[in-house]
Amino acid sequence: MNNTTQFEIFLRNAIAEDVADGDHSSLSTIPKDSSVNAIIISKDTGTVAGMQRASDIFHFIDPNIKIILHTKDGQSVSPKDLLISLEGNARNILMMERIALNCMQRMSGIATQTKLLSSKISHTNCKILDTRKTSPGLRFLEKEAVLIGGGKNHRMGLYDMIMIKDNHIDFSGGIKNAIRKANEYITERHLDLKIEIEVRNFIELEEVLAIGKVQRIMLDNFTPSNLILALQKINKRFETEASGGISEENIVAYAETGVDFISIGALTHTVKNFDISLIASKND
């Protein structure tokens, strides 16, 4: 499913959830043809995201709304900065206000945290990855925000990479069987998928290195010092990813080991939403 289709499905669901059979507050108090000028402003400091998505949200319900974007996705903003100007039907703008702001606030929070962490390790070649720890139905927007913040997307879902973790290994009867079965599966179905495998210690790492036939090794909950030793053993034969227990306080130490990627679930599952507001004024 492409992003355009996902976005339309998301919007229809969001409208059904919030509006249902009508915005009765506006319908009961605002004349049908009333026009409004509105501005969306930042009330926080950080990296803004969701600007174009907000524009698309308002235009989805009313293509006649006049919209001016005063900044771009990925730009740094401060409190009171003007982000978007709108002019058009008052009912339609107020009806879509919360949906648009929710998207901008969520995406900007993710982009801000991603930008913060990315900037801390910009002196290295390491890249920050997101995970599948996202809000149901919002993954495509949250992963878009990671890109805006300077990170990279891991797999989008279960369908675009084979990622062998501890449960898969246990059910397969061990690392060797799991890798063999994954490769056979790809061959039989003529799939173009990378294989990544998680290792939790040096014993598992040595077993994977002896077998090969994967493209990336995830080193889970390794300390920076152990990660350095692991990377020496891997010797650039595979892509490498560090995961588990990595935070703003220790991310530099992990990135400076020389690992290719660092995956951080907190980018999307515990991030603080950005503070953004819409202010409207009645047209004479």
C-alpha positions in Angstrom: 0.0 0.0 0.0 1.4 3.4 -1.0 1.5 6.4 1.2 -1.2 8.2 -0.7 -3.7 5.3 -0.1 -2.6 5.0 3.5 -3.1 8.7 4.1 -6.6 8.7 2.6 -7.6 5.6 4.7 -6.1 7.3 7.8 -8.0 10.5 7.1 -11.3 8.8 6.5 -10.9 6.9 9.8 -9.9 10.0 11.7 -12.9 12.0 10.4 -15.2 9.1 11.3 -13.7 8.9 14.7 -13.8 12.7 15.5 -16.7 14.0 13.4 -19.0 11.0 12.8 -22.4 12.5 11.9 -21.3 16.1 12.3 -19.4 18.7 14.2 -22.5 19.7 16.1 -20.7 22.5 18.1 -19.9 24.3 14.9 -23.0 23.4 13.1 -25.2 24.8 15.8 -23.3 28.0 16.4 -21.6 29.1 13.2 -23.5 30.2 10.1 -22.9 28.0 7.1 -21.1 30.6 5.0 -19.0 32.2 7.7 -15.4 32.7 6.8 -12.4 32.7 9.1 -8.7 33.6 9.1 -6.6 31.3 11.2 -2.9 30.8 12.0 -1.1 27.8 13.3 1.8 28.7 15.6 4.5 26.8 17.4 4.5 26.9 21.2 7.7 24.8 21.5 11.3 24.7 20.4 12.4 21.9 18.0 12.0 20.5 14.6 8.7 20.9 12.8 7.1 18.1 10.8 3.7 17.4 9.3 3.4 20.8 7.5 2.4 19.3 4.2 0.3 16.7 5.8 -1.7 19.4 7.6 -2.2 21.2 4.4 -3.5 18.0 2.8 -5.9 17.4 5.7 -7.6 20.8 5.3 -7.8 20.5 1.5 -9.2 16.9 1.8 -12.3 18.3 3.4 -12.4 21.7 1.5 -10.1 22.3 -1.5 -11.1 26.0 -1.4 -9.3 26.8 1.8 -6.4 29.1 1.1 -3.3 27.8 2.8 0.2 29.3 3.2 3.0 27.3 4.6 5.5 29.7 6.3 8.2 27.0 7.0 9.1 23.6 5.8 9.2 20.1 7.3 12.5 19.7 9.1 13.1 23.3 9.9 13.9 24.5 13.5 11.2 26.6 15.1 10.7 28.4 18.4 7.6 29.5 20.4 5.3 32.0 18.6 6.8 31.1 15.2 4.1 31.3 12.5 3.8 27.9 10.8 0.6 28.0 8.6 -2.0 30.6 7.6 -5.5 29.6 6.6 -8.5 31.4 5.1 -11.8 29.8 4.3 -15.0 28.3 5.6 -15.1 28.5 9.3 -17.0 25.2 9.9 -14.6 23.2 7.7 -11.4 24.7 9.2 -12.6 24.2 12.8 -13.8 20.7 12.0 -10.4 19.6 10.7 -8.3 21.6 13.3 -7.8 18.8 15.8 -6.9 16.1 13.2 -4.3 18.4 11.6 -2.8 19.6 14.9 -2.6 16.0 16.3 -0.6 14.9 13.2 1.7 17.9 13.4 2.2 17.6 17.2 3.0 13.9 17.0 5.2 14.1 13.9 7.1 17.2 15.2 7.8 15.5 18.5 9.3 12.5 16.7 11.3 14.7 14.3 12.6 16.8 17.2 13.8 13.8 19.2 15.3 12.2 16.0 17.1 15.4 15.1 18.5 15.7 18.7 19.9 12.2 18.6 21.1 12.4 15.0 23.0 15.6 15.8 24.8 14.0 18.7 26.3 11.3 16.5 26.8 13.4 13.3 30.5 13.1 13.6 30.2 9.3 13.0 29.0 7.2 10.1 26.3 5.6 12.3 22.6 6.1 11.4 19.6 6.1 13.7 16.8 3.7 12.9 13.2 3.6 14.0 11.4 0.4 14.9 7.9 -1.1 14.7 7.0 0.3 18.1 4.6 2.8 16.6 1.0 3.8 17.1 -1.4 1.5 15.2 -2.6 3.1 12.0 0.0 6.0 12.3 3.2 4.1 11.4 3.6 5.7 8.0 3.3 9.2 9.5 5.6 8.4 12.4 8.3 6.9 10.2 8.0 9.9 7.8 8.7 12.1 10.8 11.8 10.0 11.6 13.1 10.7 8.1 12.3 14.4 8.5 14.3 14.4 11.7 17.4 13.0 9.9 16.9 9.3 10.9 16.4 6.3 8.6 13.5 3.8 8.5 14.0 0.2 9.5 11.6 -2.2 8.0 8.1 -0.7 7.5 6.4 -3.9 8.7 6.7 -7.7 8.8 6.6 -7.9 5.1 9.7 -6.1 3.8 12.5 -7.9 5.7 13.1 -11.2 7.5 14.2 -10.4 11.0 15.1 -13.5 13.0 14.7 -12.9 16.7 14.9 -15.1 19.8 11.4 -16.5 19.4 12.0 -17.5 15.7 15.3 -19.1 16.7 13.7 -21.1 19.5 10.8 -22.3 17.3 13.2 -23.2 14.5 15.4 -25.3 16.8 18.4 -23.1 16.8 20.3 -20.4 14.8 21.5 -22.7 12.1 17.9 -24.0 11.3 16.4 -20.5 11.5 18.9 -19.1 8.9 18.5 -22.1 6.7 14.7 -22.0 6.7 14.7 -18.2 6.0 17.0 -18.6 3.0 14.9 -21.5 1.7 11.7 -19.5 2.1 13.2 -16.6 0.1 14.4 -19.0 -2.7 11.2 -20.9 -3.0 9.0 -17.8 -3.2 11.5 -15.7 -5.3 11.5 -12.9 -2.8 13.9 -10.0 -2.7 14.3 -9.7 1.1 17.2 -9.0 3.4 17.8 -11.2 6.4 18.7 -9.8 9.7 19.4 -11.9 12.8 19.5 -10.9 16.5 22.3 -12.1 18.7 22.4 -11.6 22.5 25.9 -12.8 23.3 29.2 -13.8 21.8 28.3 -17.5 21.6 25.3 -16.7 19.4 27.5 -14.2 17.4 30.1 -16.9 16.7 27.5 -19.3 15.5 26.1 -16.7 13.1 29.5 -15.8 11.8 30.2 -19.5 11.1 27.0 -19.9 9.1 26.7 -16.5 7.3 23.9 -16.2 4.8 22.4 -13.1 6.5 22.9 -9.4 5.6 22.7 -7.7 9.0 23.5 -8.7 12.5 21.6 -7.0 15.4 23.7 -6.9 18.6 21.1 -6.7 21.3 22.0 -5.3 24.7 25.7 -5.3 24.2 27.7 -2.7 26.2 29.8 -0.3 24.1 33.0 -2.2 25.1 31.5 -5.5 24.1 30.1 -4.0 21.0 33.7 -3.0 19.9 34.8 -6.6 20.4 31.8 -7.9 18.4 32.5 -5.5 15.6 36.1 -6.7 15.4 34.9 -10.3 15.1 32.4 -9.3 12.4 35.1 -7.3 10.5 32.6 -5.5 8.2 31.4 -8.8 6.6 27.8 -7.9 7.5 25.8 -4.7 8.3 25.7 -4.2 12.0 23.0 -2.8 14.3 23.0 -2.0 18.0 19.8 -2.1 20.0 18.6 -2.2 23.6 19.2 0.3 26.4 20.5 3.1 24.1 19.5 6.6 25.2 20.4 10.2 24.8 23.0 9.8 27.5 25.0 6.9 26.0 24.2 7.1 22.3 27.6 8.8 21.5 29.5 5.9 23.1 27.6 3.4 21.0 27.9 5.3 17.7 31.7 5.8 18.2 32.2 2.0 18.3 31.8 2.0 14.5 28.4 0.2 14.4 26.4 0.9 11.2 23.0 1.5 12.8 21.4 2.2 16.1 17.7 1.3 16.5 15.7 3.2 19.1 12.1 2.3 19.8 11.7 5.4 22.0 11.7 7.6 18.9 8.1 6.6 18.4 6.8 4.9 21.5 7.6 7.4 24.3 8.3 10.7 22.6 6.7 13.9 23.9 4.3 15.6 21.5 5.2 19.1 20.2 3.0 21.9 21.4 1.2 23.6 18.4 -1.9 25.8 18.4 -4.5 27.2 16.0 -5.8 30.7 16.5 -8.8 31.8 14.5 -10.4 35.2 13.9 -13.8 35.9 12.3 -13.7 37.6 8.9 -15.9 40.7 8.7 
